[in-house]
Amino acid sequence: MRPISEDDLTAYLDRALDPRRLAEVEAFLAANPAVRGRLDMDLRHRDALRQALAPVMSEPVPSQLSVARMIEEKRAPARTQWRAAAAAVLLLVSGGAGGWLLHDSSSRPTAGIASLAAEATDSYTVFAADRGRPIEIGARDSRQLVNWASERLERPVAIPDLSAAGFTFIGGRLVATPHGPAALYMFDDGSGTRIVMLSRNMAIDKDAPMRIDSERGLNAASWSRDGLGYSVVGPLASDHLDDIAEVARQQV
């Protein structure tokens, strides 16, 4: 039997293995629980993302991307033909309806504190609503989480105590961002309201004052210090969230 590769594991997640190779991979996973745990986590992340993006996937394809409209514009005078060409290119690049997931990506920030806030908001949307397993490591094992995050971010990190603000730390995980790994800490007020704090290394805006961003009914209070960025996100009023973020900022 040839060695199990990352390509095999990816195909396993995609359910793309033939029966013989599937049996070999499953035997490998049974003998390697650490790898099995990593794949299980990947599957949970994939399912959570699919659930979070389901409303967008159900949106109709915009009328300007319909085939009928592009044909109509193709027959229009030359001054409108460039519109049809642009729509056709967009349709091909985005992959039709599935690519419509990217319909607002061009307007989202891609760098700096604003990007950090957007990433924290995405993480909140995916994980805070998960009532089954929103975290990978619970509060009881917070030291393990701190060590794990410190190793991946290659610098010491700390989990703030927000109990004075009415929120209790329940656990966290590491998440992937376009700018590298990030630590995600989750807090609960005891009545079901959750907030998260995302922290990652910053390539720019390495020392930035706190700012408030709003998206999808969530507010994010974000800042950075000594090259490490922080963003606290939750469904709270901006002034309330700002107060909580200030408590966190005094501790990290």
GROMACS elastic network, one bead per residue, 0.5 to 0.9 nm:
[ bonds ]
;  ai    aj funct       b0    kb
    1     4     6  0.86529   500
    1    24     6  0.80453   500
    2     5     6  0.88349   500
    4     7     6  0.81259   500
    4     8     6  0.61133   500
    4     9     6  0.75526   500
    4    24     6  0.81135   500
    4    25     6  0.67213   500
    4    28     6  0.75025   500
    5     8     6  0.51482   500
    5     9     6  0.65397   500
    5    10     6  0.87636   500
    6    10     6  0.61054   500
    6    11     6  0.84904   500
    7    10     6  0.50818   500
    7    11     6  0.61023   500
    7    12     6  0.84817   500
    8    11     6  0.50435   500
    8    12     6  0.60516   500
    8    13     6  0.87209   500
    8    16     6  0.89480   500
    8    17     6  0.75673   500
    8    21     6  0.82243   500
    8    22     6  0.87005   500
    8    25     6  0.73458   500
    9    13     6  0.63460   500
    9    14     6  0.86489   500
    9    25     6  0.74586   500
    9    39     6  0.79087   500
   10    13     6  0.51451   500
   10    14     6  0.62804   500
   10    15     6  0.85966   500
   10    16     6  0.85811   500
   10    39     6  0.89376   500
   11    15     6  0.59379   500
   11    17     6  0.58456   500
   12    16     6  0.61080   500
   12    17     6  0.59720   500
   12    22     6  0.70155   500
   12    25     6  0.76007   500
   12    26     6  0.88310   500
   13    16     6  0.77302   500
   13    39     6  0.74860   500
   13    42     6  0.83166   500
   13    43     6  0.71436   500
   14    17     6  0.81493   500
   15    18     6  0.87353   500
   15    22     6  0.86619   500
   16    22     6  0.86790   500
   17    20     6  0.79462   500
   17    21     6  0.59485   500
   17    22     6  0.53984   500
   17    25     6  0.89913   500
   18    21     6  0.55019   500
   18    22     6  0.59387   500
   18    23     6  0.86884   500
   19    23     6  0.62493   500
   19    24     6  0.87749   500
   20    23     6  0.53204   500
   20    24     6  0.65267   500
   20    25     6  0.88766   500
   21    25     6  0.61586   500
   21    26     6  0.85513   500
   22    25     6  0.51587   500
   22    26     6  0.61086   500
   22    27     6  0.85677   500
   23    26     6  0.51457   500
   23    27     6  0.61778   500
   23    28     6  0.86202   500
   24    27     6  0.51583   500
   24    28     6  0.62430   500
   24    29     6  0.87393   500
   25    29     6  0.61749   500
   25    30     6  0.85895   500
   26    29     6  0.50365   500
   26    30     6  0.61313   500
   26    31     6  0.86822   500
   27    30     6  0.51001   500
   27    31     6  0.64421   500
   27    32     6  0.87326   500
   28    31     6  0.52372   500
   28    32     6  0.61978   500
   28    35     6  0.89385   500
   28    36     6  0.88915   500
   29    33     6  0.61740   500
   29    34     6  0.83129   500
   29    35     6  0.64112   500
   29    36     6  0.52829   500
   29    37     6  0.89924   500
   30    33     6  0.62161   500
   30    36     6  0.73440   500
   31    36     6  0.88741   500
   32    35     6  0.55961   500
   32    36     6  0.64123   500
   32    37     6  0.88366   500
   33    37     6  0.60062   500
   33    38     6  0.85947   500
   34    37     6  0.50789   500
   34    38     6  0.63802   500
   34    39     6  0.88026   500
   35    38     6  0.50547   500
   35    39     6  0.62869   500
   35    40     6  0.85883   500
   36    39     6  0.51827   500
   36    40     6  0.61195   500
   36    41     6  0.86247   500
   37    40     6  0.50496   500
   37    41     6  0.62091   500
   37    42     6  0.86589   500
   38    41     6  0.51309   500
   38    42     6  0.62752   500
   38    43     6  0.87267   500
   39    43     6  0.61799   500
   39    44     6  0.86340   500
   40    43     6  0.50798   500
   40    44     6  0.62819   500
   40    45     6  0.86864   500
   41    44     6  0.50776   500
   41    45     6  0.61939   500
   41    46     6  0.85742   500
   41   136     6  0.82984   500
   42    45     6  0.51024   500
   42    46     6  0.61235   500
   42    47     6  0.86219   500
   43    46     6  0.50204   500
   43    47     6  0.61207   500
   43    48     6  0.85029   500
   44    47     6  0.51127   500
   44    48     6  0.60366   500
   44    49     6  0.85265   500
   44   133     6  0.87783   500
   45    48     6  0.50789   500
   45    49     6  0.60976   500
   45    50     6  0.85024   500
   45   126     6  0.82246   500
   45   127     6  0.86342   500
   46    49     6  0.51736   500
   46    50     6  0.60766   500
   46    51     6  0.85753   500
   47    50     6  0.50322   500
   47    51     6  0.61208   500
   47    52     6  0.85610   500
   48    51     6  0.51090   500
   48    52     6  0.61071   500
   48    53     6  0.85988   500
   48   126     6  0.57697   500
   48   127     6  0.71957   500
   48   130     6  0.76900   500
   49    52     6  0.50013   500
   49    53     6  0.60478   500
   49    54     6  0.83844   500
   49   125     6  0.88391   500
   49   126     6  0.59462   500
   49   127     6  0.88206   500
   50    53     6  0.52412   500
   50    54     6  0.59202   500
   51    54     6  0.51787   500
   51    55     6  0.81651   500
   51   126     6  0.80203   500
   52    55     6  0.73000   500
   52    56     6  0.85315   500
   52   125     6  0.67501   500
   52   126     6  0.57805   500
   53    56     6  0.53890   500
   53    57     6  0.62932   500
   53    58     6  0.88706   500
   53   101     6  0.80946   500
   53   126     6  0.88611   500
   54    57     6  0.50347   500
   54    58     6  0.63488   500
   54    59     6  0.89910   500
   55    58     6  0.52804   500
   55    59     6  0.67625   500
   56    59     6  0.52999   500
   56    60     6  0.88356   500
   56   100     6  0.80187   500
   56   101     6  0.63405   500
   57    60     6  0.81562   500
   57    97     6  0.75878   500
   57    98     6  0.66713   500
   57   100     6  0.76750   500
   57   101     6  0.66928   500
   58    97     6  0.89918   500
   59    62     6  0.85420   500
   59    97     6  0.84046   500
   59   100     6  0.82958   500
   60    63     6  0.84022   500
   60    97     6  0.75016   500
   60   100     6  0.87681   500
   61    64     6  0.83293   500
   61    65     6  0.66730   500
   61    66     6  0.71286   500
   61    96     6  0.77329   500
   61    97     6  0.55428   500
   61    98     6  0.88974   500
   61   100     6  0.68986   500
   62    65     6  0.55379   500
   62    66     6  0.69449   500
   62    97     6  0.87747   500
   62   100     6  0.83229   500
   63    66     6  0.52831   500
   63    67     6  0.88971   500
   63    69     6  0.72869   500
   64    67     6  0.85831   500
   64    69     6  0.64788   500
   64    70     6  0.74795   500
   64    84     6  0.86794   500
   64    87     6  0.70502   500
   65    68     6  0.86235   500
   65    69     6  0.71663   500
   65    70     6  0.70595   500
   65    84     6  0.87576   500
   65    87     6  0.58309   500
   65    88     6  0.74156   500
   65    90     6  0.80329   500
   65    91     6  0.65576   500
   65    96     6  0.82305   500
   66    69     6  0.53764   500
   66    70     6  0.64030   500
   66    71     6  0.88085   500
   66    87     6  0.87115   500
   66    91     6  0.88188   500
   67    70     6  0.51108   500
   67    71     6  0.62164   500
   67    72     6  0.86194   500
   67    88     6  0.84576   500
   68    71     6  0.51907   500
   68    72     6  0.62348   500
   68    73     6  0.87168   500
   69    73     6  0.61577   500
   69    74     6  0.84753   500
   69    84     6  0.81061   500
   70    73     6  0.50919   500
   70    74     6  0.60482   500
   70    75     6  0.87620   500
   70    81     6  0.89849   500
   70    83     6  0.83035   500
   70    84     6  0.51119   500
   70    85     6  0.80453   500
   70    87     6  0.71830   500
   70    88     6  0.72519   500
   71    75     6  0.65459   500
   71    76     6  0.88361   500
   71    84     6  0.77233   500
   72    75     6  0.53387   500
   72    76     6  0.64718   500
   72    84     6  0.85668   500
   73    77     6  0.79575   500
   73    80     6  0.64429   500
   73    81     6  0.60697   500
   73    82     6  0.88606   500
   73    83     6  0.74559   500
   73    84     6  0.56887   500
   74    77     6  0.80515   500
   74    78     6  0.84428   500
   74    80     6  0.78506   500
   74    81     6  0.56135   500
   74    82     6  0.87710   500
   74    83     6  0.87622   500
   74    84     6  0.61347   500
   74    85     6  0.82149   500
   75    78     6  0.85397   500
   75    81     6  0.78804   500
   76    79     6  0.79547   500
   76    80     6  0.62618   500
   76    81     6  0.66817   500
   77    80     6  0.58786   500
   77    81     6  0.67937   500
   78    81     6  0.51431   500
   78    82     6  0.76945   500
   79    82     6  0.69983   500
   79    83     6  0.85710   500
   80    83     6  0.55920   500
   80    84     6  0.71728   500
   81    84     6  0.52892   500
   81    85     6  0.64370   500
   81    86     6  0.87608   500
   82    85     6  0.50520   500
   82    86     6  0.61516   500
   82    87     6  0.85905   500
   83    86     6  0.51373   500
   83    87     6  0.61603   500
   83    88     6  0.85658   500
   84    87     6  0.50665   500
   84    88     6  0.60646   500
   84    89     6  0.86178   500
   85    88     6  0.50679   500
   85    89     6  0.62181   500
   85    90     6  0.85904   500
   86    89     6  0.51972   500
   86    90     6  0.61808   500
   86    91     6  0.85816   500
   87    90     6  0.50463   500
   87    91     6  0.60599   500
   87    92     6  0.86282   500
   88    91     6  0.50474   500
   88    92     6  0.62222   500
   88    93     6  0.86001   500
   89    92     6  0.51715   500
   89    93     6  0.60759   500
   89    94     6  0.84359   500
   90    93     6  0.51614   500
   90    94     6  0.58685   500
   90    95     6  0.82724   500
   90    96     6  0.84102   500
   90    99     6  0.88223   500
   91    94     6  0.53383   500
   91    95     6  0.59276   500
   91    96     6  0.51887   500
   91    97     6  0.82772   500
   91    99     6  0.77064   500
   91   100     6  0.88264   500
   92    95     6  0.53577   500
   92    96     6  0.66982   500
   92    99     6  0.89008   500
   93    96     6  0.80465   500
   93    99     6  0.76472   500
   94    97     6  0.77661   500
   94    98     6  0.70485   500
   94   100     6  0.66985   500
   94   101     6  0.84808   500
   94   102     6  0.75254   500
   95    98     6  0.58971   500
   95   100     6  0.80790   500
   96    99     6  0.54387   500
   96   100     6  0.68755   500
   97   100     6  0.52078   500
   97   101     6  0.77807   500
   98   101     6  0.60374   500
   98   102     6  0.84777   500
   99   102     6  0.57324   500
   99   103     6  0.75679   500
  100   103     6  0.50395   500
  100   104     6  0.85789   500
  101   104     6  0.77392   500
  101   105     6  0.81655   500
  102   105     6  0.50435   500
  102   106     6  0.77333   500
  103   106     6  0.74984   500
  103   107     6  0.88765   500
  104   107     6  0.55655   500
  104   108     6  0.68797   500
  105   108     6  0.53132   500
  105   109     6  0.83973   500
  106   109     6  0.79851   500
  106   110     6  0.89566   500
  108   114     6  0.85658   500
  108   115     6  0.75491   500
  108   118     6  0.75702   500
  109   112     6  0.79371   500
  109   113     6  0.88440   500
  109   114     6  0.58824   500
  109   116     6  0.86620   500
  109   118     6  0.73705   500
  110   114     6  0.76860   500
  110   115     6  0.50866   500
  110   116     6  0.85013   500
  110   118     6  0.87203   500
  110   178     6  0.84901   500
  111   114     6  0.67441   500
  111   116     6  0.74341   500
  111   179     6  0.84741   500
  111   202     6  0.88506   500
  111   203     6  0.82479   500
  111   204     6  0.74069   500
  111   205     6  0.86975   500
  112   115     6  0.54182   500
  112   116     6  0.64601   500
  112   117     6  0.89304   500
  112   202     6  0.70533   500
  112   203     6  0.74137   500
  112   204     6  0.54957   500
  112   205     6  0.53515   500
  112   206     6  0.82327   500
  112   229     6  0.89477   500
  113   117     6  0.62714   500
  113   118     6  0.87278   500
  113   202     6  0.82489   500
  113   204     6  0.81802   500
  113   205     6  0.63039   500
  113   206     6  0.86819   500
  113   208     6  0.75204   500
  113   211     6  0.83439   500
  113   222     6  0.65995   500
  113   223     6  0.66610   500
  113   224     6  0.75531   500
  113   229     6  0.73124   500
  113   230     6  0.85384   500
  113   231     6  0.84130   500
  114   117     6  0.51493   500
  114   118     6  0.63938   500
  114   119     6  0.87870   500
  114   211     6  0.86894   500
  114   213     6  0.74937   500
  114   222     6  0.80084   500
  115   118     6  0.50448   500
  115   119     6  0.62147   500
  115   120     6  0.86006   500
  116   119     6  0.51295   500
  116   120     6  0.61565   500
  116   121     6  0.85809   500
  116   177     6  0.89597   500
  116   198     6  0.80316   500
  116   199     6  0.83448   500
  116   200     6  0.81491   500
  116   202     6  0.86360   500
  116   222     6  0.75127   500
  116   223     6  0.89767   500
  116   229     6  0.73227   500
  116   230     6  0.76147   500
  116   231     6  0.67209   500
  117   120     6  0.50952   500
  117   121     6  0.61321   500
  117   122     6  0.86565   500
  117   198     6  0.84789   500
  117   212     6  0.85690   500
  117   213     6  0.68721   500
  117   214     6  0.87557   500
  117   219     6  0.88773   500
  117   220     6  0.59010   500
  117   221     6  0.74475   500
  117   222     6  0.62149   500
  117   230     6  0.83625   500
  117   231     6  0.57435   500
  117   232     6  0.80600   500
  117   233     6  0.78788   500
  118   121     6  0.50539   500
  118   122     6  0.62480   500
  118   123     6  0.86935   500
  118   213     6  0.83729   500
  118   214     6  0.89586   500
  118   215     6  0.79344   500
  118   220     6  0.82676   500
  119   122     6  0.50708   500
  119   123     6  0.62376   500
  119   124     6  0.86369   500
  119   177     6  0.68721   500
  119   178     6  0.86181   500
  119   198     6  0.81122   500
  119   231     6  0.88604   500
  120   123     6  0.50442   500
  120   124     6  0.61530   500
  120   125     6  0.86253   500
  120   184     6  0.82406   500
  120   196     6  0.77038   500
  120   197     6  0.72159   500
  120   198     6  0.55088   500
  120   199     6  0.84654   500
  120   220     6  0.76879   500
  120   230     6  0.88254   500
  120   231     6  0.62445   500
  120   232     6  0.73799   500
  120   233     6  0.65665   500
  121   124     6  0.50646   500
  121   125     6  0.62051   500
  121   126     6  0.87255   500
  121   196     6  0.88110   500
  121   198     6  0.89983   500
  121   214     6  0.88696   500
  121   215     6  0.74754   500
  121   216     6  0.84891   500
  121   218     6  0.71868   500
  121   219     6  0.80589   500
  121   220     6  0.70906   500
  121   231     6  0.87021   500
  121   232     6  0.87418   500
  121   233     6  0.62054   500
  121   234     6  0.81153   500
  122   125     6  0.50982   500
  122   126     6  0.63044   500
  122   127     6  0.86865   500
  123   126     6  0.51934   500
  123   127     6  0.59947   500
  123   128     6  0.77505   500
  123   175     6  0.79098   500
  123   184     6  0.79117   500
  123   196     6  0.82731   500
  123   198     6  0.80834   500
  124   127     6  0.54221   500
  124   128     6  0.51014   500
  124   129     6  0.76371   500
  124   186     6  0.88164   500
  124   194     6  0.87891   500
  124   195     6  0.74867   500
  124   196     6  0.63687   500
  124   197     6  0.87939   500
  124   218     6  0.89663   500
  124   233     6  0.69105   500
  124   234     6  0.74569   500
  125   128     6  0.61333   500
  125   129     6  0.66022   500
  126   129     6  0.66109   500
  126   130     6  0.72727   500
  126   134     6  0.85635   500
  127   130     6  0.52739   500
  127   131     6  0.85698   500
  127   133     6  0.81780   500
  127   134     6  0.50108   500
  127   135     6  0.74966   500
  127   186     6  0.89934   500
  128   131     6  0.76360   500
  128   134     6  0.60214   500
  128   135     6  0.87313   500
  128   186     6  0.76078   500
  128   193     6  0.89714   500
  128   194     6  0.64330   500
  128   195     6  0.74297   500
  128   196     6  0.76341   500
  129   132     6  0.89453   500
  129   134     6  0.73947   500
  129   194     6  0.85318   500
  130   133     6  0.60392   500
  130   135     6  0.87746   500
  131   134     6  0.62814   500
  132   135     6  0.89839   500
  133   136     6  0.72277   500
  134   171     6  0.85056   500
  134   172     6  0.79111   500
  134   173     6  0.87822   500
  134   186     6  0.83749   500
  135   138     6  0.66882   500
  135   170     6  0.79986   500
  135   171     6  0.57604   500
  135   173     6  0.57636   500
  135   184     6  0.87760   500
  135   185     6  0.83711   500
  135   186     6  0.76348   500
  136   145     6  0.89057   500
  136   171     6  0.72637   500
  136   172     6  0.59521   500
  136   173     6  0.51578   500
  136   174     6  0.82665   500
  137   140     6  0.81042   500
  137   141     6  0.63359   500
  137   142     6  0.71495   500
  137   144     6  0.78134   500
  137   145     6  0.63575   500
  137   170     6  0.87260   500
  137   171     6  0.54893   500
  137   172     6  0.55416   500
  137   173     6  0.61986   500
  138   141     6  0.55867   500
  138   142     6  0.65551   500
  138   145     6  0.83143   500
  138   169     6  0.86721   500
  138   170     6  0.58823   500
  138   172     6  0.65625   500
  138   173     6  0.88934   500
  139   143     6  0.85867   500
  139   145     6  0.86582   500
  139   169     6  0.62585   500
  139   172     6  0.77822   500
  140   143     6  0.81977   500
  140   170     6  0.83587   500
  140   171     6  0.79401   500
  141   144     6  0.54273   500
  141   145     6  0.66458   500
  141   146     6  0.89480   500
  141   171     6  0.80485   500
  142   146     6  0.61496   500
  142   147     6  0.85945   500
  142   159     6  0.81880   500
  142   171     6  0.68907   500
  142   172     6  0.82457   500
  143   146     6  0.50534   500
  143   147     6  0.61486   500
  143   148     6  0.85095   500
  144   147     6  0.51749   500
  144   148     6  0.60834   500
  144   149     6  0.85736   500
  145   148     6  0.50658   500
  145   149     6  0.60496   500
  145   150     6  0.84019   500
  145   171     6  0.81407   500
  145   172     6  0.71134   500
  145   173     6  0.71154   500
  145   174     6  0.85315   500
  145   183     6  0.87225   500
  146   149     6  0.51870   500
  146   150     6  0.59089   500
  146   151     6  0.84576   500
  146   156     6  0.80002   500
  146   157     6  0.63764   500
  146   158     6  0.65113   500
  146   159     6  0.73822   500
  146   183     6  0.87527   500
  147   150     6  0.50947   500
  147   151     6  0.60955   500
  147   152     6  0.86918   500
  147   156     6  0.80814   500
  147   157     6  0.81942   500
  148   151     6  0.52388   500
  148   152     6  0.63522   500
  148   153     6  0.86468   500
  148   173     6  0.89971   500
  148   174     6  0.82386   500
  148   183     6  0.89948   500
  149   152     6  0.51972   500
  149   153     6  0.59487   500
  149   154     6  0.80653   500
  149   155     6  0.84218   500
  149   156     6  0.80725   500
  149   157     6  0.69458   500
  149   173     6  0.82334   500
  149   174     6  0.67790   500
  149   181     6  0.85568   500
  149   182     6  0.75822   500
  149   183     6  0.58259   500
  150   153     6  0.52402   500
  150   154     6  0.55577   500
  150   155     6  0.51455   500
  150   157     6  0.54812   500
  150   158     6  0.85564   500
  150   183     6  0.87577   500
  151   155     6  0.67892   500
  151   156     6  0.78857   500
  152   155     6  0.80118   500
  152   174     6  0.86161   500
  152   181     6  0.67682   500
  152   182     6  0.81722   500
  152   183     6  0.88109   500
  153   156     6  0.78651   500
  153   157     6  0.82327   500
  153   180     6  0.84338   500
  153   181     6  0.67125   500
  153   182     6  0.71865   500
  153   183     6  0.81883   500
  153   200     6  0.68950   500
  153   201     6  0.68214   500
  157   183     6  0.87784   500
  157   199     6  0.86146   500
  157   252     6  0.73838   500
  158   251     6  0.78623   500
  158   252     6  0.58415   500
  159   169     6  0.83908   500
  159   185     6  0.72900   500
  159   248     6  0.84222   500
  159   251     6  0.81400   500
  159   252     6  0.72711   500
  160   169     6  0.83544   500
  160   247     6  0.79958   500
  160   248     6  0.53282   500
  160   249     6  0.81080   500
  160   250     6  0.85680   500
  160   251     6  0.57474   500
  160   252     6  0.65090   500
  161   164     6  0.75873   500
  161   165     6  0.87852   500
  161   167     6  0.82996   500
  161   168     6  0.75092   500
  161   169     6  0.72280   500
  161   247     6  0.81755   500
  161   248     6  0.71418   500
  161   251     6  0.77679   500
  162   165     6  0.52597   500
  162   166     6  0.65729   500
  162   167     6  0.52937   500
  162   168     6  0.62427   500
  162   169     6  0.73483   500
  162   187     6  0.79824   500
  162   244     6  0.72429   500
  162   245     6  0.89788   500
  162   247     6  0.68116   500
  162   248     6  0.67669   500
  163   168     6  0.53777   500
  163   169     6  0.79807   500
  163   189     6  0.86748   500
  164   167     6  0.73815   500
  164   244     6  0.89276   500
  164   247     6  0.82440   500
  165   168     6  0.87992   500
  165   189     6  0.88638   500
  165   243     6  0.81170   500
  165   244     6  0.60107   500
  165   247     6  0.75375   500
  166   188     6  0.82461   500
  166   189     6  0.56720   500
  166   190     6  0.84184   500
  166   244     6  0.89391   500
  167   187     6  0.56181   500
  167   188     6  0.51399   500
  167   190     6  0.74688   500
  167   193     6  0.88981   500
  167   194     6  0.80735   500
  167   195     6  0.82263   500
  167   244     6  0.89408   500
  168   186     6  0.84254   500
  168   187     6  0.51386   500
  168   188     6  0.53074   500
  168   189     6  0.61850   500
  168   190     6  0.76924   500
  169   172     6  0.85519   500
  169   185     6  0.74352   500
  169   186     6  0.60014   500
  169   188     6  0.66081   500
  170   185     6  0.79571   500
  170   186     6  0.58878   500
  170   187     6  0.54932   500
  170   188     6  0.67736   500
  171   184     6  0.86043   500
  171   185     6  0.60136   500
  171   186     6  0.56616   500
  171   187     6  0.74197   500
  172   183     6  0.74610   500
  172   184     6  0.53862   500
  172   186     6  0.56472   500
  172   187     6  0.88846   500
  172   196     6  0.88010   500
  173   182     6  0.86274   500
  173   183     6  0.61797   500
  173   184     6  0.54009   500
  173   185     6  0.68016   500
  173   186     6  0.87629   500
  174   181     6  0.66926   500
  174   182     6  0.56661   500
  174   184     6  0.58649   500
  174   185     6  0.87554   500
  175   180     6  0.87012   500
  175   181     6  0.58568   500
  175   182     6  0.53379   500
  175   183     6  0.63541   500
  175   184     6  0.67579   500
  175   198     6  0.89378   500
  176   179     6  0.80134   500
  176   180     6  0.60571   500
  176   182     6  0.61838   500
  176   183     6  0.88604   500
  177   180     6  0.52233   500
  177   181     6  0.59217   500
  177   182     6  0.67634   500
  177   200     6  0.87919   500
  178   181     6  0.83587   500
  179   182     6  0.85454   500
  179   200     6  0.81155   500
  179   201     6  0.78751   500
  179   202     6  0.79191   500
  179   203     6  0.81564   500
  180   200     6  0.74995   500
  180   201     6  0.77349   500
  181   199     6  0.88856   500
  181   200     6  0.66026   500
  181   201     6  0.82320   500
  182   198     6  0.64970   500
  182   199     6  0.54399   500
  182   201     6  0.76714   500
  183   197     6  0.80166   500
  183   198     6  0.56586   500
  183   199     6  0.52027   500
  183   200     6  0.65097   500
  184   196     6  0.66641   500
  184   197     6  0.57241   500
  184   199     6  0.65995   500
  185   195     6  0.85183   500
  185   196     6  0.54565   500
  185   197     6  0.51712   500
  185   198     6  0.65194   500
  185   199     6  0.85244   500
  186   194     6  0.69598   500
  186   195     6  0.59559   500
  186   197     6  0.65580   500
  186   198     6  0.89196   500
  187   193     6  0.84407   500
  187   194     6  0.55318   500
  187   195     6  0.53400   500
  187   196     6  0.60713   500
  187   197     6  0.83650   500
  188   191     6  0.74725   500
  188   192     6  0.64198   500
  188   193     6  0.57371   500
  188   195     6  0.65654   500
  188   196     6  0.88507   500
  189   192     6  0.64823   500
  189   193     6  0.57039   500
  189   194     6  0.65621   500
  189   195     6  0.85879   500
  190   193     6  0.72008   500
  190   194     6  0.86911   500
  191   194     6  0.87435   500
  193   234     6  0.81900   500
  193   235     6  0.78134   500
  193   236     6  0.89510   500
  194   233     6  0.88713   500
  194   234     6  0.65456   500
  194   235     6  0.79210   500
  195   232     6  0.69444   500
  195   233     6  0.55762   500
  195   235     6  0.75169   500
  195   236     6  0.86189   500
  196   231     6  0.80360   500
  196   232     6  0.56210   500
  196   233     6  0.54247   500
  196   234     6  0.67065   500
  197   230     6  0.66593   500
  197   231     6  0.54014   500
  197   233     6  0.64032   500
  197   245     6  0.87804   500
  197   248     6  0.89474   500
  198   229     6  0.80134   500
  198   230     6  0.56593   500
  198   231     6  0.52327   500
  198   232     6  0.65651   500
  198   233     6  0.82364   500
  199   228     6  0.68772   500
  199   229     6  0.54085   500
  199   231     6  0.65898   500
  199   232     6  0.89813   500
  200   227     6  0.86699   500
  200   228     6  0.57818   500
  200   229     6  0.54310   500
  200   230     6  0.69343   500
  201   206     6  0.82601   500
  201   224     6  0.89831   500
  201   227     6  0.58943   500
  201   229     6  0.59910   500
  202   205     6  0.66027   500
  202   206     6  0.55645   500
  202   207     6  0.89717   500
  202   224     6  0.78058   500
  202   226     6  0.89146   500
  202   227     6  0.52270   500
  202   228     6  0.56223   500
  202   229     6  0.59311   500
  203   206     6  0.67558   500
  203   227     6  0.73151   500
  204   207     6  0.84467   500
  204   227     6  0.79042   500
  205   208     6  0.55307   500
  205   223     6  0.86528   500
  205   224     6  0.70022   500
  205   225     6  0.87745   500
  205   227     6  0.76337   500
  205   229     6  0.83534   500
  206   223     6  0.87983   500
  206   224     6  0.56953   500
  206   225     6  0.59960   500
  206   226     6  0.59075   500
  206   228     6  0.65248   500
  206   229     6  0.71509   500
  207   223     6  0.74826   500
  207   226     6  0.58581   500
  207   227     6  0.63775   500
  207   228     6  0.80346   500
  207   229     6  0.82231   500
  208   211     6  0.85569   500
  208   222     6  0.85724   500
  208   223     6  0.53672   500
  208   225     6  0.66810   500
  208   229     6  0.84582   500
  209   222     6  0.79236   500
  209   223     6  0.53029   500
  209   224     6  0.68592   500
  209   225     6  0.84723   500
  210   221     6  0.64042   500
  210   222     6  0.52486   500
  210   224     6  0.76763   500
  210   242     6  0.84300   500
  210   245     6  0.86920   500
  210   246     6  0.86756   500
  211   220     6  0.79981   500
  211   221     6  0.56329   500
  211   222     6  0.54685   500
  211   223     6  0.65910   500
  211   242     6  0.86094   500
  212   219     6  0.67554   500
  212   220     6  0.55134   500
  212   222     6  0.65445   500
  212   238     6  0.70045   500
  212   241     6  0.89033   500
  212   242     6  0.76466   500
  213   218     6  0.83730   500
  213   219     6  0.57325   500
  213   220     6  0.51210   500
  213   221     6  0.66599   500
  213   222     6  0.79911   500
  213   238     6  0.86311   500
  214   217     6  0.68315   500
  214   218     6  0.56230   500
  214   220     6  0.62028   500
  214   238     6  0.84865   500
  215   218     6  0.53619   500
  215   219     6  0.65677   500
  215   220     6  0.82450   500
  216   219     6  0.84720   500
  217   234     6  0.88109   500
  217   235     6  0.65653   500
  217   236     6  0.89085   500
  218   233     6  0.67260   500
  218   234     6  0.55303   500
  218   236     6  0.70782   500
  218   237     6  0.86018   500
  218   238     6  0.89316   500
  219   232     6  0.82284   500
  219   233     6  0.56781   500
  219   234     6  0.58029   500
  219   235     6  0.63060   500
  219   236     6  0.66325   500
  219   237     6  0.71668   500
  219   238     6  0.60301   500
  219   241     6  0.73705   500
  220   231     6  0.61970   500
  220   232     6  0.54515   500
  220   234     6  0.67817   500
  220   235     6  0.89859   500
  220   238     6  0.78135   500
  220   241     6  0.75617   500
  220   242     6  0.84247   500
  221   230     6  0.82174   500
  221   231     6  0.54994   500
  221   232     6  0.51833   500
  221   233     6  0.65246   500
  221   238     6  0.78789   500
  221   241     6  0.67356   500
  221   242     6  0.59520   500
  221   244     6  0.89454   500
  221   245     6  0.63097   500
  221   246     6  0.89126   500
  222   229     6  0.74065   500
  222   230     6  0.55232   500
  222   232     6  0.63155   500
  222   233     6  0.85393   500
  222   245     6  0.79345   500
  223   228     6  0.86607   500
  223   229     6  0.58555   500
  223   230     6  0.54857   500
  223   231     6  0.65388   500
  223   249     6  0.84138   500
  224   227     6  0.64755   500
  224   228     6  0.54266   500
  224   230     6  0.58550   500
  224   231     6  0.85844   500
  225   228     6  0.54399   500
  225   229     6  0.64780   500
  225   230     6  0.84314   500
  226   229     6  0.84150   500
  230   249     6  0.83771   500
  231   245     6  0.80481   500
  232   241     6  0.75689   500
  232   242     6  0.85881   500
  232   244     6  0.82394   500
  232   245     6  0.61001   500
  232   248     6  0.86231   500
  233   236     6  0.83123   500
  233   241     6  0.76405   500
  233   245     6  0.89528   500
  234   237     6  0.86107   500
  234   241     6  0.73156   500
  235   238     6  0.88909   500
  235   241     6  0.85837   500
  236   239     6  0.82502   500
  236   240     6  0.63701   500
  236   241     6  0.58815   500
  237   240     6  0.52983   500
  237   241     6  0.61577   500
  237   242     6  0.85038   500
  238   241     6  0.51075   500
  238   242     6  0.59343   500
  238   243     6  0.86350   500
  239   243     6  0.63173   500
  239   244     6  0.88149   500
  240   243     6  0.52262   500
  240   244     6  0.64927   500
  240   245     6  0.87291   500
  241   244     6  0.50694   500
  241   245     6  0.60494   500
  241   246     6  0.85114   500
  242   245     6  0.50458   500
  242   246     6  0.61337   500
  242   247     6  0.87684   500
  243   246     6  0.51220   500
  243   247     6  0.65416   500
  243   248     6  0.89164   500
  244   247     6  0.51466   500
  244   248     6  0.64955   500
  244   249     6  0.87182   500
  245   249     6  0.60174   500
  245   250     6  0.86828   500
  246   250     6  0.63054   500
  246   251     6  0.89288   500
  247   250     6  0.54758   500
  247   251     6  0.70056   500
  248   251     6  0.53876   500
  248   252     6  0.64762   500
  249   252     6  0.55395   500
